Amino acid sequence: MSNPAERPARTGTGSRYGPRERMVFSAAQLIRRDGIAATGMRDVAAHAEAPRGSLQHYFPGGKEQLVDEAVAWAGRYAGRRVARFLAGLAEPAPSALFAAMVGQWTDEHEAVGELGGCPVAA
């Protein structure tokens, strides 16, 4: 998530993203850091700077719905990353794509350690 244009702003004022989008993004970030079991709905609302009452409004299916949407968001984000990795390769071979992706993951792990996990794998 190095590109700020791809992530919802964490402030409610002046943000082009509403509380729902911020909560889905926040859920993905908290799940990748803490895992699904340790990520609570209230934690997500606080991280997203969204009213707690909006949880039931936007996610009537509860935590299961929020996790499903966060994982789907993470999958779409990863898909866009693959396209960018491919676009940056001189030769779009599977081994070159794999090497580019592993390099990015290694760089992220060195920068943030275990806090940079994968919400899909969590």
Biotite code that builds the C-alpha atoms (Angstrom):
import biotite.structure as struc

atoms = struc.array([
    struc.Atom([0.000, 0.000, 0.000], chain_id="A", res_id=1, res_name="MET", atom_name="CA", element="C"),
    struc.Atom([2.654, 2.460, -0.854], chain_id="A", res_id=2, res_name="SER", atom_name="CA", element="C"),
    struc.Atom([0.442, 4.540, -3.121], chain_id="A", res_id=3, res_name="ASN", atom_name="CA", element="C"),
    struc.Atom([-1.719, 6.924, -1.054], chain_id="A", res_id=4, res_name="PRO", atom_name="CA", element="C"),
    struc.Atom([-4.151, 7.325, -3.956], chain_id="A", res_id=5, res_name="ALA", atom_name="CA", element="C"),
    struc.Atom([-5.137, 3.677, -3.540], chain_id="A", res_id=6, res_name="GLU", atom_name="CA", element="C"),
    struc.Atom([-6.062, 3.833, 0.093], chain_id="A", res_id=7, res_name="ARG", atom_name="CA", element="C"),
    struc.Atom([-8.922, 5.659, 1.739], chain_id="A", res_id=8, res_name="PRO", atom_name="CA", element="C"),
    struc.Atom([-7.924, 8.624, 3.838], chain_id="A", res_id=9, res_name="ALA", atom_name="CA", element="C"),
    struc.Atom([-8.267, 8.085, 7.574], chain_id="A", res_id=10, res_name="ARG", atom_name="CA", element="C"),
    struc.Atom([-9.830, 11.451, 8.205], chain_id="A", res_id=11, res_name="THR", atom_name="CA", element="C"),
    struc.Atom([-13.528, 12.043, 7.955], chain_id="A", res_id=12, res_name="GLY", atom_name="CA", element="C"),
    struc.Atom([-13.342, 15.659, 6.840], chain_id="A", res_id=13, res_name="THR", atom_name="CA", element="C"),
    struc.Atom([-12.272, 16.333, 3.305], chain_id="A", res_id=14, res_name="GLY", atom_name="CA", element="C"),
    struc.Atom([-11.987, 12.635, 2.491], chain_id="A", res_id=15, res_name="SER", atom_name="CA", element="C"),
    struc.Atom([-13.258, 11.483, -0.853], chain_id="A", res_id=16, res_name="ARG", atom_name="CA", element="C"),
    struc.Atom([-14.103, 8.181, 0.808], chain_id="A", res_id=17, res_name="TYR", atom_name="CA", element="C"),
    struc.Atom([-17.120, 7.637, 3.004], chain_id="A", res_id=18, res_name="GLY", atom_name="CA", element="C"),
    struc.Atom([-17.239, 5.698, 6.250], chain_id="A", res_id=19, res_name="PRO", atom_name="CA", element="C"),
    struc.Atom([-18.091, 2.419, 4.523], chain_id="A", res_id=20, res_name="ARG", atom_name="CA", element="C"),
    struc.Atom([-15.039, 2.507, 2.264], chain_id="A", res_id=21, res_name="GLU", atom_name="CA", element="C"),
    struc.Atom([-12.801, 3.562, 5.140], chain_id="A", res_id=22, res_name="ARG", atom_name="CA", element="C"),
    struc.Atom([-14.090, 0.693, 7.289], chain_id="A", res_id=23, res_name="MET", atom_name="CA", element="C"),
    struc.Atom([-13.449, -1.909, 4.567], chain_id="A", res_id=24, res_name="VAL", atom_name="CA", element="C"),
    struc.Atom([-9.915, -0.567, 4.081], chain_id="A", res_id=25, res_name="PHE", atom_name="CA", element="C"),
    struc.Atom([-9.327, -0.381, 7.836], chain_id="A", res_id=26, res_name="SER", atom_name="CA", element="C"),
    struc.Atom([-10.576, -3.942, 8.297], chain_id="A", res_id=27, res_name="ALA", atom_name="CA", element="C"),
    struc.Atom([-8.101, -5.153, 5.665], chain_id="A", res_id=28, res_name="ALA", atom_name="CA", element="C"),
    struc.Atom([-5.256, -3.303, 7.378], chain_id="A", res_id=29, res_name="GLN", atom_name="CA", element="C"),
    struc.Atom([-6.137, -4.538, 10.863], chain_id="A", res_id=30, res_name="LEU", atom_name="CA", element="C"),
    struc.Atom([-6.644, -8.108, 9.645], chain_id="A", res_id=31, res_name="ILE", atom_name="CA", element="C"),
    struc.Atom([-3.254, -8.106, 7.935], chain_id="A", res_id=32, res_name="ARG", atom_name="CA", element="C"),
    struc.Atom([-1.648, -6.803, 11.130], chain_id="A", res_id=33, res_name="ARG", atom_name="CA", element="C"),
    struc.Atom([-3.575, -8.641, 13.856], chain_id="A", res_id=34, res_name="ASP", atom_name="CA", element="C"),
    struc.Atom([-5.464, -11.488, 12.164], chain_id="A", res_id=35, res_name="GLY", atom_name="CA", element="C"),
    struc.Atom([-9.198, -12.014, 11.868], chain_id="A", res_id=36, res_name="ILE", atom_name="CA", element="C"),
    struc.Atom([-9.843, -13.222, 15.415], chain_id="A", res_id=37, res_name="ALA", atom_name="CA", element="C"),
    struc.Atom([-8.100, -10.230, 16.995], chain_id="A", res_id=38, res_name="ALA", atom_name="CA", element="C"),
    struc.Atom([-9.786, -7.641, 14.767], chain_id="A", res_id=39, res_name="THR", atom_name="CA", element="C"),
    struc.Atom([-12.938, -6.320, 16.391], chain_id="A", res_id=40, res_name="GLY", atom_name="CA", element="C"),
    struc.Atom([-15.710, -4.324, 14.779], chain_id="A", res_id=41, res_name="MET", atom_name="CA", element="C"),
    struc.Atom([-15.189, -1.428, 17.194], chain_id="A", res_id=42, res_name="ARG", atom_name="CA", element="C"),
    struc.Atom([-11.473, -1.434, 16.397], chain_id="A", res_id=43, res_name="ASP", atom_name="CA", element="C"),
    struc.Atom([-12.314, -1.132, 12.713], chain_id="A", res_id=44, res_name="VAL", atom_name="CA", element="C"),
    struc.Atom([-14.684, 1.792, 13.295], chain_id="A", res_id=45, res_name="ALA", atom_name="CA", element="C"),
    struc.Atom([-12.087, 3.575, 15.439], chain_id="A", res_id=46, res_name="ALA", atom_name="CA", element="C"),
    struc.Atom([-9.297, 2.998, 12.897], chain_id="A", res_id=47, res_name="HIS", atom_name="CA", element="C"),
    struc.Atom([-11.557, 4.285, 10.109], chain_id="A", res_id=48, res_name="ALA", atom_name="CA", element="C"),
    struc.Atom([-12.646, 7.255, 12.212], chain_id="A", res_id=49, res_name="GLU", atom_name="CA", element="C"),
    struc.Atom([-16.238, 6.235, 11.511], chain_id="A", res_id=50, res_name="ALA", atom_name="CA", element="C"),
    struc.Atom([-19.224, 6.367, 13.859], chain_id="A", res_id=51, res_name="PRO", atom_name="CA", element="C"),
    struc.Atom([-19.759, 3.033, 15.640], chain_id="A", res_id=52, res_name="ARG", atom_name="CA", element="C"),
    struc.Atom([-23.419, 3.128, 14.646], chain_id="A", res_id=53, res_name="GLY", atom_name="CA", element="C"),
    struc.Atom([-22.398, 2.908, 11.014], chain_id="A", res_id=54, res_name="SER", atom_name="CA", element="C"),
    struc.Atom([-21.174, -0.659, 11.536], chain_id="A", res_id=55, res_name="LEU", atom_name="CA", element="C"),
    struc.Atom([-24.693, -2.094, 11.715], chain_id="A", res_id=56, res_name="GLN", atom_name="CA", element="C"),
    struc.Atom([-25.894, 0.248, 8.986], chain_id="A", res_id=57, res_name="HIS", atom_name="CA", element="C"),
    struc.Atom([-23.255, -0.719, 6.426], chain_id="A", res_id=58, res_name="TYR", atom_name="CA", element="C"),
    struc.Atom([-22.573, -4.276, 7.576], chain_id="A", res_id=59, res_name="PHE", atom_name="CA", element="C"),
    struc.Atom([-25.856, -5.843, 8.736], chain_id="A", res_id=60, res_name="PRO", atom_name="CA", element="C"),
    struc.Atom([-24.180, -9.251, 8.316], chain_id="A", res_id=61, res_name="GLY", atom_name="CA", element="C"),
    struc.Atom([-21.748, -8.300, 11.079], chain_id="A", res_id=62, res_name="GLY", atom_name="CA", element="C"),
    struc.Atom([-18.107, -9.210, 11.219], chain_id="A", res_id=63, res_name="LYS", atom_name="CA", element="C"),
    struc.Atom([-18.471, -11.978, 8.647], chain_id="A", res_id=64, res_name="GLU", atom_name="CA", element="C"),
    struc.Atom([-19.722, -9.510, 6.037], chain_id="A", res_id=65, res_name="GLN", atom_name="CA", element="C"),
    struc.Atom([-17.017, -6.977, 6.884], chain_id="A", res_id=66, res_name="LEU", atom_name="CA", element="C"),
    struc.Atom([-14.264, -9.612, 6.690], chain_id="A", res_id=67, res_name="VAL", atom_name="CA", element="C"),
    struc.Atom([-15.644, -10.889, 3.368], chain_id="A", res_id=68, res_name="ASP", atom_name="CA", element="C"),
    struc.Atom([-15.594, -7.375, 1.930], chain_id="A", res_id=69, res_name="GLU", atom_name="CA", element="C"),
    struc.Atom([-12.128, -6.617, 3.317], chain_id="A", res_id=70, res_name="ALA", atom_name="CA", element="C"),
    struc.Atom([-10.709, -9.810, 1.807], chain_id="A", res_id=71, res_name="VAL", atom_name="CA", element="C"),
    struc.Atom([-12.411, -9.043, -1.522], chain_id="A", res_id=72, res_name="ALA", atom_name="CA", element="C"),
    struc.Atom([-10.900, -5.537, -1.433], chain_id="A", res_id=73, res_name="TRP", atom_name="CA", element="C"),
    struc.Atom([-7.464, -7.018, -0.709], chain_id="A", res_id=74, res_name="ALA", atom_name="CA", element="C"),
    struc.Atom([-7.871, -9.438, -3.623], chain_id="A", res_id=75, res_name="GLY", atom_name="CA", element="C"),
    struc.Atom([-8.717, -6.610, -6.020], chain_id="A", res_id=76, res_name="ARG", atom_name="CA", element="C"),
    struc.Atom([-5.751, -4.612, -4.722], chain_id="A", res_id=77, res_name="TYR", atom_name="CA", element="C"),
    struc.Atom([-3.434, -7.596, -5.221], chain_id="A", res_id=78, res_name="ALA", atom_name="CA", element="C"),
    struc.Atom([-4.768, -8.092, -8.749], chain_id="A", res_id=79, res_name="GLY", atom_name="CA", element="C"),
    struc.Atom([-3.942, -4.494, -9.622], chain_id="A", res_id=80, res_name="ARG", atom_name="CA", element="C"),
    struc.Atom([-0.468, -4.968, -8.156], chain_id="A", res_id=81, res_name="ARG", atom_name="CA", element="C"),
    struc.Atom([0.124, -7.975, -10.419], chain_id="A", res_id=82, res_name="VAL", atom_name="CA", element="C"),
    struc.Atom([-0.836, -5.882, -13.450], chain_id="A", res_id=83, res_name="ALA", atom_name="CA", element="C"),
    struc.Atom([1.611, -3.154, -12.370], chain_id="A", res_id=84, res_name="ARG", atom_name="CA", element="C"),
    struc.Atom([4.388, -5.661, -11.767], chain_id="A", res_id=85, res_name="PHE", atom_name="CA", element="C"),
    struc.Atom([3.823, -7.130, -15.238], chain_id="A", res_id=86, res_name="LEU", atom_name="CA", element="C"),
    struc.Atom([3.821, -3.683, -16.838], chain_id="A", res_id=87, res_name="ALA", atom_name="CA", element="C"),
    struc.Atom([7.199, -2.957, -15.262], chain_id="A", res_id=88, res_name="GLY", atom_name="CA", element="C"),
    struc.Atom([8.911, -6.089, -16.530], chain_id="A", res_id=89, res_name="LEU", atom_name="CA", element="C"),
    struc.Atom([11.118, -6.103, -19.605], chain_id="A", res_id=90, res_name="ALA", atom_name="CA", element="C"),
    struc.Atom([9.896, -9.630, -20.333], chain_id="A", res_id=91, res_name="GLU", atom_name="CA", element="C"),
    struc.Atom([6.620, -10.759, -18.729], chain_id="A", res_id=92, res_name="PRO", atom_name="CA", element="C"),
    struc.Atom([7.745, -14.246, -17.747], chain_id="A", res_id=93, res_name="ALA", atom_name="CA", element="C"),
    struc.Atom([6.231, -15.990, -14.702], chain_id="A", res_id=94, res_name="PRO", atom_name="CA", element="C"),
    struc.Atom([9.633, -16.221, -13.020], chain_id="A", res_id=95, res_name="SER", atom_name="CA", element="C"),
    struc.Atom([10.230, -12.477, -13.451], chain_id="A", res_id=96, res_name="ALA", atom_name="CA", element="C"),
    struc.Atom([6.775, -11.693, -12.053], chain_id="A", res_id=97, res_name="LEU", atom_name="CA", element="C"),
    struc.Atom([7.414, -13.959, -9.080], chain_id="A", res_id=98, res_name="PHE", atom_name="CA", element="C"),
    struc.Atom([10.820, -12.370, -8.442], chain_id="A", res_id=99, res_name="ALA", atom_name="CA", element="C"),
    struc.Atom([9.334, -8.852, -8.575], chain_id="A", res_id=100, res_name="ALA", atom_name="CA", element="C"),
    struc.Atom([6.543, -9.775, -6.167], chain_id="A", res_id=101, res_name="MET", atom_name="CA", element="C"),
    struc.Atom([8.879, -11.515, -3.725], chain_id="A", res_id=102, res_name="VAL", atom_name="CA", element="C"),
    struc.Atom([11.175, -8.487, -3.846], chain_id="A", res_id=103, res_name="GLY", atom_name="CA", element="C"),
    struc.Atom([8.290, -6.193, -2.888], chain_id="A", res_id=104, res_name="GLN", atom_name="CA", element="C"),
    struc.Atom([7.209, -8.508, -0.064], chain_id="A", res_id=105, res_name="TRP", atom_name="CA", element="C"),
    struc.Atom([10.801, -8.727, 1.192], chain_id="A", res_id=106, res_name="THR", atom_name="CA", element="C"),
    struc.Atom([11.138, -4.941, 1.166], chain_id="A", res_id=107, res_name="ASP", atom_name="CA", element="C"),
    struc.Atom([7.860, -4.566, 3.044], chain_id="A", res_id=108, res_name="GLU", atom_name="CA", element="C"),
    struc.Atom([8.810, -7.202, 5.605], chain_id="A", res_id=109, res_name="HIS", atom_name="CA", element="C"),
    struc.Atom([12.129, -5.471, 6.230], chain_id="A", res_id=110, res_name="GLU", atom_name="CA", element="C"),
    struc.Atom([10.310, -2.145, 6.667], chain_id="A", res_id=111, res_name="ALA", atom_name="CA", element="C"),
    struc.Atom([7.418, -3.215, 8.915], chain_id="A", res_id=112, res_name="VAL", atom_name="CA", element="C"),
    struc.Atom([8.121, -6.794, 9.976], chain_id="A", res_id=113, res_name="GLY", atom_name="CA", element="C"),
    struc.Atom([5.195, -9.007, 10.883], chain_id="A", res_id=114, res_name="GLU", atom_name="CA", element="C"),
    struc.Atom([2.801, -6.039, 10.802], chain_id="A", res_id=115, res_name="LEU", atom_name="CA", element="C"),
    struc.Atom([2.669, -6.284, 7.018], chain_id="A", res_id=116, res_name="GLY", atom_name="CA", element="C"),
    struc.Atom([0.908, -9.611, 6.680], chain_id="A", res_id=117, res_name="GLY", atom_name="CA", element="C"),
    struc.Atom([-1.638, -10.576, 4.068], chain_id="A", res_id=118, res_name="CYS", atom_name="CA", element="C"),
    struc.Atom([-5.343, -10.116, 4.884], chain_id="A", res_id=119, res_name="PRO", atom_name="CA", element="C"),
    struc.Atom([-6.245, -12.981, 2.565], chain_id="A", res_id=120, res_name="VAL", atom_name="CA", element="C"),
    struc.Atom([-3.841, -15.386, 4.276], chain_id="A", res_id=121, res_name="ALA", atom_name="CA", element="C"),
    struc.Atom([-4.887, -14.185, 7.736], chain_id="A", res_id=122, res_name="ALA", atom_name="CA", element="C"),
])
